[in-house]
Structure formats: structure tokens, C-alpha cells
């Protein structure tokens, strides 16, 4: 019962080379339009994300590395393009607006929005979900009504390595420093230093994970342990004892950890306790409540939208059908006009998402074996003539500004936010574009798959090796930003939608953690521990997927 409080189980893995600062070009946390292109009618089965798994000879021999103050080097934690980029003035202006001016601007342009309701939301302090990133589409309707819609919201989001530095901050830590200073340091203030050290635990994206460790060491003036933690490691360098995390160094000595920055994303519930004495950013309950569970996220958005009824605010998302069995999928597909997106709810990094625009793609999906029992069916956002038909009408991509060949490409936007007792703030932004331009009609060029037009993730497989198409990464700099065709009001809209989605998932997490009525005395060293316990019955009722429930109970 790993997630419920006993020693966690194991899951898939990855590792960089021995040096703690080995770069990684892997983009992760993909939206359904930023998922591995191979999930289309021309491919029999979906491709896995870039292989970030260590060689099996390394598993069992991993250990924590000590990071000290002064070890941060920008070139190890940002893409080279980013270090040489100049942030676009409009993006810089947005990031320095502050919530009060954002509130004034948004309610001025949207007079139907309740001013006080939005102010309270921007000032909301999450209990479990303090650091997140949303993927959004810039869409429009046939009548020309443009808006940002949420595709998905992720805990442990990537994005720092793709964000040009904001010169006004006056240092080279960028968004790494914002997350550590504004969120992590406030969280660990309640834990006495005598309870243990600080650690960054990760299973992917070493470029950013090591960046957070180095910045944490700089800002806290403490030693920080950097450790890889994989599910299928027979001798993992992380263990739990009575709710406390311990990590193993190269001398095989174990060190207690009072607070941990978690960059573990692959089924984190099988390695992290839901209720622990070690403070964890983000708590794994945020993943189960929606940060790594698309099924629960859809429910969370519905609950918040019901709560916000009458305020003029809502989480905007593609029409979503939850808990769909495999046999029901063709029926729902027909109801959406034959175009839809199918999702395995608990996958991430671009796995388990299928765009369906024809019978061949549906046939390939239905013939494939799937580990989980339930799926999500979402309306597909394509071009005007081949988007899903929903109760709210059709949404289709605004896309990039046409290039010299008059081609328009699908793009998505990642908005990373962090929160503390003062509310939310934007941290980092980047965008990605698809490989092929949007066709006006699917039959205009049958050789182009729907995925090539909709998939924006940057990872591709060549000769059994994964590489990154970095030319499709769109930075928030003077060169790339103008291709997106968005303005400061679009960024504000994306920020508001991101905040709403994060609040929805945090409130769901709070619902899943019921008050502990057992009457056990609280430990004065860890007053936060066991104040609430995971409500497994409620989770099972909301997310009745046997395979997932077995993973949590393992």
C-alpha cells in the first residue's frame, strides 16, 4: 500500500550519465496535441516517450549526490538558444504586471466576470498543488470568438530550460529561483532543520531537476541531495521509514530528509507516500487528484465550474466524456462527428493519447491491448471543417501566423505557475508547433496524418534513437513569439485559465484527504502529519478503474 502510507512499490525509470548535470533535450508533460506523433492511423501502436531510462547495469547502483551553494551554471540548465535569446517585451510586460493589474485588465475586458470572485481566486493559497503547468490551445469559433482552453494541467511541469531570462529579476536563476523562493522555501519554514536535509528527487528531465537542486542550495545556503528514483530499481537510493524519506549517498550512508522537491512523474503514487512526515512539493495527492490523472482532472473542473456558476468564470476545456469503456468508444466517436481524441487517463510525457479522424485510426486503437480499463473521450480541435461537433459548437485552432508559403501550424502554449500564501504568479512560458501545416480539408493531402498536423511534441525517433526537433520549440523571445499571433490579453487569459485549473485540482485533492478521526495524538515534530487521511472509498467512486486502484493499493 505505497500510496496509503506503507513502503512504496516500483515503476519505470531513467537516468542521465554519472555527472549530475548531464543535459537532457527531452521535452515532457505533453498535451494531447503535443503527444508523440506516432499515434496516428499510419502507426500500429503508440511510441513511448524519449528513453530516459538508465542502463540496467546502473539500476541498483544509484546514489545521491551532494550539491552545494555556488554550483549553479546557467548553461547546464537552459537550452543554448535560450541563453542567447532576448525575452519579448510583451512577455516581459505580462510577467511583471502583478495580479492586481491582471485583475483590473481582465475584468475590464470581461465585465460579466465577478471582480471579487476572481480576486479571491488569484489570492488562493493551494494546500497540496502549489506548482503546476497547463497546456493550452488558442482556439476560435466559426463566428470568430477567440479564447484559450485548457488541454491538461500537470504537476512537476517542465519549462524552465525553455524560458528566456527576465532581465528585471537581475540574476541568472530565472524561474528556478521563483519556484524555490516563493513556494518551496515558504513550505519548509514549518520544518525544523534538525529533522533532516533537503533533497531533489527525480526520474526525468535532469537539466531542470539539477537546476532546481543548485538554486535550492544557493537560496537556502544548505547542502542539497540530488537523487534519481526509479520504480524498477532493485536497490533504490530512496526509502521510507515511519513516514520519513531517507536517501543513500555513495558511501552507502542513509540521510533523513525533512523536505523534498519532487520531479518524479511516472506513476509517482507507487514511490511516494500520500501522507508523509517529509514535506514534499508537490504532494502525490495532487497527481491522483488531477495533476497526473486526466480522469480526476475532468471531474475537478466540473466541480469548480459548478461552484463558480454565476461569477462569469469557468475552466474552459474540450468536451470530455469520462470513464468510457473500450466498447463504448465508437458510440461516443459517432456523437462527435467521427473526430475525437482518446486518452489513457494516467499516462504522461505524451503517452496514451490518440487522435481519431478516420476509421483506420479507430480500428488501430480498438485492436491494441490497453493496461487500464477506462478511457477519456475528448472533442478534437482541428481545422474548421474537421473539428469535433460538441454541444458548445466547434472549436478550431487559431494557429500560427501564416509563413511565407501561407502555411498555418497548430501550436500549444505552456503556462507554468507557482503559489504561496500571497496567491499565484506566472513563472515560465513556452510554445511548440506541429510538424506539418493545417490542411483546410483532410482529403486535400491523404499522405499527411492528423497527428503530423496536431502533434506538437518535440521528440522524434530516428533509427531507434530519440532526438529532439528543437526547431519547433517556440521561445518567448523577439524572434519566435511573433509567430504565435497572440497578445498580452491572450497571455492573461491563459494565466487565468491555468490558475482556475490548478485550484480545481487542489480542491479535489482536499476532498480526497478526509479529516483523521482516529484520535491518534499528533507528533509535535511533524504537526502536519496524519491530520488528514486518503479517502479511498471516495476516490474509487469517482475513478472506478480497477487497474489504477490496484497500483495505489500495491
C-alpha positions in Angstrom: 0.0 0.0 0.0 2.6 2.5 -1.1 0.3 5.5 -1.7 -1.6 4.9 1.5 1.4 5.1 3.8 3.5 1.9 3.6 6.7 1.3 1.7 6.1 2.3 -2.0 6.4 -0.1 -4.9 8.4 0.3 -8.0 7.9 1.8 -11.6 9.6 2.7 -14.9 12.8 4.6 -14.9 15.6 6.7 -16.4 18.9 8.3 -15.7 21.4 10.7 -17.2 25.1 9.9 -17.1 27.2 9.9 -13.9 27.7 13.6 -13.9 24.8 15.2 -12.0 24.4 18.0 -14.6 24.2 15.9 -17.8 22.0 17.8 -20.2 18.7 16.5 -21.5 16.8 17.7 -24.5 13.8 15.7 -23.6 10.5 17.6 -23.6 7.9 16.1 -21.4 4.4 16.8 -20.0 2.8 16.9 -23.4 -0.8 18.0 -24.1 -3.0 15.8 -26.3 -1.9 18.0 -29.2 1.7 17.7 -28.1 1.9 13.9 -27.9 4.2 11.6 -29.8 3.3 11.9 -33.4 3.3 8.1 -33.9 -0.2 7.8 -32.5 -2.0 8.1 -35.8 -3.6 5.9 -38.4 -0.2 5.1 -40.0 1.2 3.6 -36.8 0.0 0.3 -35.3 0.9 1.3 -31.7 1.9 4.5 -29.9 5.5 5.3 -29.4 6.9 5.6 -25.9 8.4 9.0 -24.8 12.1 9.6 -25.2 14.0 6.9 -23.5 15.4 8.5 -20.3 15.9 5.1 -18.6 19.3 4.2 -17.2 21.1 1.2 -18.4 20.1 -1.8 -16.3 23.7 -2.1 -15.0 23.2 1.3 -13.3 20.0 0.3 -11.6 20.8 -0.9 -8.2 23.9 1.3 -8.0 22.4 4.7 -7.9 23.2 7.1 -5.1 22.5 10.7 -4.0 24.9 13.4 -5.0 25.6 16.4 -2.8 25.0 19.9 -4.3 26.4 22.9 -2.6 26.0 26.7 -2.9 27.6 28.3 -5.9 27.3 25.3 -8.2 24.6 26.7 -10.5 25.8 27.3 -14.1 23.2 28.6 -16.4 24.5 26.7 -19.5 23.7 23.4 -17.7 20.1 24.3 -17.0 18.9 26.2 -20.1 18.9 25.4 -23.8 21.7 27.2 -25.6 19.1 29.0 -27.7 17.5 30.3 -24.5 20.8 31.7 -23.1 21.2 33.8 -26.3 17.6 34.9 -26.5 16.1 38.2 -25.6 12.7 38.0 -24.0 9.9 39.6 -26.0 8.9 43.0 -24.4 5.2 41.9 -24.4 6.0 38.7 -22.4 8.3 40.7 -20.1 5.4 43.2 -19.5 3.0 40.4 -18.8 5.3 38.7 -16.3 5.8 42.0 -14.4 2.1 43.0 -14.3 1.2 41.5 -11.0 -2.1 40.1 -10.0 -3.8 43.4 -9.2 -3.2 44.8 -12.7 -4.1 41.5 -14.3 -7.4 41.5 -12.3 -8.2 45.1 -13.4 -7.5 44.4 -17.1 -9.3 41.1 -17.2 -12.5 42.4 -15.6 -12.4 45.5 -17.7 -12.4 43.3 -20.9 -14.9 40.8 -19.4 -17.4 42.9 -17.5 -19.5 39.8 -16.8 -16.8 38.4 -14.5 -17.3 39.0 -10.8 -14.4 41.1 -9.6 -14.3 39.8 -6.0 -14.6 36.2 -7.1 -11.6 36.5 -9.4 -9.6 38.4 -6.8 -10.2 35.6 -4.3 -9.1 33.0 -6.9 -5.8 34.8 -7.7 -5.1 35.1 -4.0 -6.0 31.5 -3.3 -3.4 29.5 -1.3 -3.3 25.9 -2.5 -2.9 23.2 0.2 -1.5 20.4 -2.0 -0.9 21.7 -5.5 1.5 24.7 -5.3 3.5 24.3 -8.5 1.9 23.4 -11.9 1.9 23.9 -15.6 -1.0 24.0 -18.0 -1.0 23.3 -21.7 -3.5 25.5 -23.6 -4.8 25.9 -27.1 -5.6 29.2 -28.7 -8.9 28.5 -30.4 -11.7 30.2 -32.1 -15.3 29.5 -33.3 -16.9 29.9 -36.7 -18.1 33.3 -35.5 -14.6 34.4 -34.6 -14.8 34.2 -30.8 -11.2 33.6 -29.7 -10.3 32.1 -26.3 -7.7 30.0 -24.5 -8.8 26.5 -23.5 -7.1 24.0 -21.1 -5.9 20.8 -22.6 -4.4 19.4 -19.4 -2.7 20.6 -16.2 0.4 18.8 -14.9 2.2 18.6 -11.6 6.0 18.8 -11.8 5.9 20.6 -15.1 8.8 21.3 -17.4 9.5 24.7 -18.9 12.4 26.4 -17.1 15.0 25.4 -19.6 12.9 26.9 -22.4 12.3 30.3 -20.8 14.4 33.3 -21.7 15.7 35.2 -18.6 13.7 38.2 -17.4 16.3 40.9 -17.1 14.3 42.7 -14.5 15.0 39.9 -12.0 18.7 40.7 -12.1 20.0 37.2 -11.7 20.6 34.1 -13.9 18.4 31.7 -11.9 15.3 32.7 -13.9 12.1 30.8 -13.0 14.1 28.2 -11.0 14.6 30.9 -8.3 11.0 32.0 -8.4 9.7 28.5 -7.6 12.3 27.8 -4.9 12.0 31.2 -3.3 8.3 31.9 -3.5 6.9 28.3 -2.9 9.4 25.8 -1.7 11.1 28.0 1.0 7.8 29.0 2.4 6.7 25.3 2.6 9.8 24.2 4.5 9.6 27.0 7.0 7.5 24.8 9.3 10.1 22.0 9.5 13.0 22.3 11.9 16.4 21.8 10.3 17.3 19.2 12.9 14.7 16.9 11.2 17.0 16.3 8.2 18.4 17.6 5.0 16.9 18.9 1.7 16.6 16.9 -1.5 15.6 17.0 -5.1 14.3 13.6 -6.2 13.7 13.0 -10.0 13.0 10.4 -12.6 13.3 12.5 -15.8 14.5 15.9 -17.1 17.9 16.2 -15.4 18.5 19.6 -17.0 15.8 21.1 -14.9 16.0 18.8 -11.8 19.7 19.6 -11.3 18.8 23.3 -11.9 16.3 23.2 -9.0 18.9 21.5 -6.8 21.6 24.0 -7.5 19.3 27.0 -7.0 17.9 25.5 -3.8 21.5 25.2 -2.4 22.2 28.8 -3.4 19.0 30.2 -1.8 19.0 28.1 1.4 22.8 28.0 1.9 22.4 24.3 2.7 23.7 21.1 1.2 21.0 19.6 -1.1 20.9 15.9 -2.1 20.2 15.2 -5.8 18.9 11.7 -6.3 17.3 9.6 -9.1 14.4 7.4 -8.1 13.0 4.8 -10.5 10.3 2.3 -10.0 12.1 -0.8 -11.3 15.3 -0.2 -9.4 16.0 -3.4 -7.4 18.1 -1.3 -4.9 16.7 2.2 -4.9 18.6 5.0 -3.2 15.4 6.2 -1.6 13.4 4.5 1.2 10.7 5.5 3.7 10.8 4.8 7.4 7.8 5.7 9.6 6.8 8.4 7.1 10.3 9.9 6.7 12.3 9.8 3.5 15.9 8.6 3.6 18.4 8.8 0.8 21.6 6.9 0.3 24.9 8.5 -0.6 27.9 7.0 -2.4 29.3 5.7 0.9 26.1 3.8 1.5 25.2 6.1 4.4 21.5 7.0 4.8 20.3 10.6 5.4 16.9 11.7 6.7 15.2 14.3 4.5 12.9 16.9 6.1 11.8 18.4 2.7 11.9 17.1 -0.8 11.4 18.8 -4.2 9.7 16.0 -6.3 10.4 15.8 -10.0 9.1 12.2 -10.2 6.3 12.0 -12.7 5.9 8.3 -13.9 3.3 6.8 -11.6 4.6 8.8 -8.6 2.0 7.1 -6.3 4.0 3.9 -6.4 7.1 5.5 -4.9 5.8 8.4 -2.7 3.5 8.3 0.3 0.3 10.2 0.2 0.8 11.1 3.8 4.4 11.6 4.9 6.4 13.4 7.6 8.8 14.6 5.0 7.4 17.7 3.3 7.0 17.1 -0.5 6.5 19.6 -3.2 4.1 18.6 -4.8 2.3 16.1 -2.6 1.5 13.0 -4.6 -2.2 13.5 -3.8 -2.1 16.4 -6.3 -1.2 13.8 -9.0 -4.0 11.5 -8.1 -6.5 14.4 -7.9 -5.7 15.5 -11.5 -2.1 16.6 -11.8 -1.3 13.2 -13.4 -4.8 11.8 -13.7 -6.8 13.2 -16.5 -10.0 11.4 -15.4 -10.0 13.1 -12.0 -8.9 16.4 -13.5 -12.0 16.4 -15.7 -14.2 15.8 -12.6 -12.3 18.5 -10.7 -13.0 21.1 -13.5 -16.7 20.2 -13.5 -16.9 20.6 -9.7 -15.2 24.0 -9.7 -17.3 25.2 -12.7 -20.4 24.3 -10.7 -19.0 26.3 -7.7 -18.2 29.3 -9.9 -21.7 29.3 -11.6 -22.9 32.9 -11.8 -19.4 34.5 -11.5 -18.7 34.6 -15.2 -15.7 32.3 -14.7 -15.2 28.7 -15.7 -12.4 26.3 -16.7 -12.7 26.1 -20.4 -11.8 22.7 -21.9 -12.7 20.4 -24.8 -15.9 18.5 -24.2 -14.9 15.5 -22.1 -16.6 12.1 -21.5 -15.1 10.2 -18.5 -14.9 6.6 -17.5 -15.6 5.3 -21.0 -15.1 1.6 -21.6 -13.4 0.4 -24.8 -16.6 -0.9 -26.3 -18.4 2.4 -25.8 -15.7 4.5 -27.7 -17.2 4.1 -31.2 -20.6 5.3 -30.0 -19.1 8.5 -28.5 -17.0 9.0 -31.5 -20.1 9.0 -33.7 -21.7 11.6 -31.4 -18.8 13.9 -32.0 -19.0 13.7 -35.8 -16.3 11.0 -36.2 -13.5 13.1 -34.9 -12.2 12.8 -31.3 -9.2 12.4 -29.0 -8.9 9.2 -26.9 -6.8 9.3 -23.8 -5.4 6.8 -21.3 -6.1 8.9 -18.2 -3.0 8.2 -16.2 -0.2 8.4 -18.7 2.1 11.4 -19.2 5.0 12.6 -21.2 3.0 12.1 -24.4 2.0 8.5 -23.9 -1.5 7.1 -24.3 -3.2 9.8 -26.4 -4.7 9.0 -29.8 -6.2 11.4 -32.4 -9.0 9.8 -34.3 -10.2 11.3 -37.6 -11.0 8.2 -39.7 -12.0 4.5 -39.4 -8.4 3.3 -39.8 -7.2 5.2 -36.7 -10.2 3.9 -34.7 -9.5 0.3 -35.9 -5.9 0.5 -34.8 -6.9 1.8 -31.4 -9.5 -0.9 -30.8 -7.1 -3.7 -31.8 -4.5 -2.6 -29.3 -4.2 -4.0 -25.8 -4.5 -1.5 -23.0 -3.4 -1.8 -19.4 -6.2 0.3 -18.0 -10.0 -0.4 -18.1 -11.4 3.1 -18.6 -10.7 5.9 -21.1 -11.4 9.6 -21.7 -13.0 10.7 -25.0 -12.5 14.4 -25.8 -13.6 16.6 -28.6 -10.9 17.1 -31.2 -9.7 20.6 -32.0 -8.7 20.7 -35.7 -9.5 23.0 -38.6 -12.9 24.4 -39.2 -14.0 21.6 -41.5 -12.8 18.7 -39.3 -13.2 19.5 -35.7 -15.4 17.6 -33.4 -19.1 18.6 -33.1 -19.9 19.4 -29.5 -22.8 20.9 -27.6 -20.9 24.2 -27.5 -20.4 24.1 -31.2 -17.0 23.7 -33.0 -13.7 24.9 -31.8 -10.7 25.1 -34.1 -7.1 26.2 -33.9 -6.2 29.8 -34.4 -2.7 28.5 -35.2 0.5 30.5 -36.0 0.8 33.5 -38.3 1.0 32.2 -41.9 4.6 31.8 -43.1 5.9 32.8 -46.5 4.2 29.8 -48.0 0.9 30.8 -46.4 1.0 27.8 -44.1 -0.6 27.9 -40.7 0.6 25.5 -38.0 -1.0 24.2 -34.8 0.7 25.5 -31.7 0.2 25.0 -27.9 1.2 27.2 -25.0 2.7 26.0 -21.7 2.0 28.3 -18.8 3.8 27.4 -15.5 2.6 28.9 -12.2 3.7 28.8 -8.6 1.7 29.7 -5.5 2.3 30.6 -1.9 0.4 32.5 0.9 0.1 35.5 -1.3 -1.6 33.6 -4.2 -0.4 32.8 -7.7 2.2 34.1 -10.0 3.3 33.2 -13.6 6.8 31.6 -13.8 7.6 30.4 -17.3 6.0 30.2 -20.7 6.9 28.4 -23.9 5.2 27.1 -27.0 5.5 24.3 -29.6 4.3 24.0 -33.1 3.3 20.9 -35.1 5.4 19.3 -37.8 3.0 19.8 -40.8 0.7 22.8 -41.6 -3.0 22.5 -41.1 -5.0 21.3 -44.1 -8.3 23.0 -44.8 -9.7 19.6 -45.6 -8.3 16.2 -44.5 -8.7 14.9 -48.1 -6.5 17.6 -49.5 -3.4 15.6 -48.8 -4.1 12.0 -47.6 -0.4 11.4 -47.1 -0.4 13.7 -44.1 -1.6 12.2 -40.9 -3.8 14.0 -38.5 -1.0 13.6 -35.9 1.5 15.4 -38.1 -0.8 18.4 -38.1 -1.8 18.3 -34.5 1.1 16.8 -32.6 3.4 19.5 -31.2 5.8 17.5 -29.0 9.4 17.8 -30.0 10.6 14.3 -29.6 11.0 12.0 -32.6 12.5 8.6 -33.1 15.2 8.1 -35.7 17.0 4.7 -36.2 15.7 3.5 -32.8 17.1 6.6 -31.1 15.2 9.5 -29.7 16.1 13.0 -30.7 14.5 16.5 -30.4 13.2 18.7 -33.2 14.2 21.8 -31.3 13.4 23.9 -34.4 9.7 23.5 -33.4 10.2 24.9 -29.9 8.9 28.5 -29.9 10.6 30.7 -27.3 9.1 33.8 -25.7 11.8 35.9 -27.4 11.8 38.6 -30.0 12.2 36.1 -32.8 9.7 33.3 -32.1 6.9 35.0 -30.1 5.6 37.0 -33.0 4.8 33.7 -34.9 2.2 32.8 -32.3 -0.1 35.7 -33.2 -1.1 36.3 -29.6 -1.1 39.4 -27.4 -0.9 40.3 -23.8 -4.6 39.7 -23.3 -4.2 36.2 -24.6 -1.4 35.6 -22.1 -3.6 37.0 -19.3 -6.5 34.7 -20.4 -4.1 31.7 -20.4 -2.9 32.6 -16.9 -6.4 32.9 -15.6 -7.4 29.5 -17.1 -4.2 28.0 -15.6 -5.0 29.3 -12.1 -8.6 28.1 -12.3 -7.5 24.6 -13.3 -4.9 24.4 -10.6 -7.4 25.5 -8.0 -9.9 22.9 -9.2 -7.3 20.1 -8.8 -6.2 21.4 -5.4 -9.8 21.4 -4.2 -10.2 17.9 -5.5 -7.1 16.9 -3.5 -8.6 18.4 -0.4 -11.8 16.4 -0.9 -9.8 13.2 -1.2 -8.0 13.9 2.1 -10.6 13.5 4.8 -10.2 14.5 8.4 -8.4 11.9 10.5 -11.0 10.9 13.2 -8.9 8.0 14.6 -7.9 10.2 17.5 -4.2 9.3 17.4 -2.1 12.0 19.0 -0.2 14.3 16.6 3.6 14.2 16.6 4.8 17.7 17.8 7.8 17.4 15.5 5.5 16.8 12.5 2.3 18.6 13.3 1.1 18.3 9.7 1.4 14.5 9.6 -1.8 12.5 9.8 -4.1 15.5 10.1 -6.0 14.0 7.2 -6.0 10.6 5.5 -6.7 9.4 2.0 -10.4 8.8 1.3 -10.0 5.6 -0.8 -13.8 5.0 -1.0 -14.4 8.4 -2.5 -11.6 8.0 -4.9 -12.9 4.6 -6.0 -16.4 6.1 -6.5 -15.1 9.0 -8.6 -12.4 7.0 -10.6 -13.6 3.3 -10.8 -10.7 1.9 -12.7 -9.6 -1.4 -11.2 -6.0 -1.3 -12.7 -5.3 2.1 -11.2 -6.8 1.2 -7.8 -4.6 -1.9 -7.6 -1.5 0.3 -8.3 -2.4 2.6 -5.4 -3.0 -0.3 -3.1 0.2 -2.0 -4.0 
